[in-house]
């Protein structure tokens, strides 16, 4: 059986203008999810390709 690669479409792809906001928004959705235990810490990071640094988004 031959495996098929998924077709990747960049049509409608998101453009990240503010990386901090783009990370904080999904964090807020995850924290609001009723299946996430209250008190668990949800963290987000941005990887800077140019410097190789990983920065936590607060």
Buried (B, 14 or more C-beta within 10 A) or exposed (E): EEEEEEEEEEEEEEEEEEBEEBBBEEBEEEEEEEEEEEEEEEEBEBEEEEEEEEBEBE
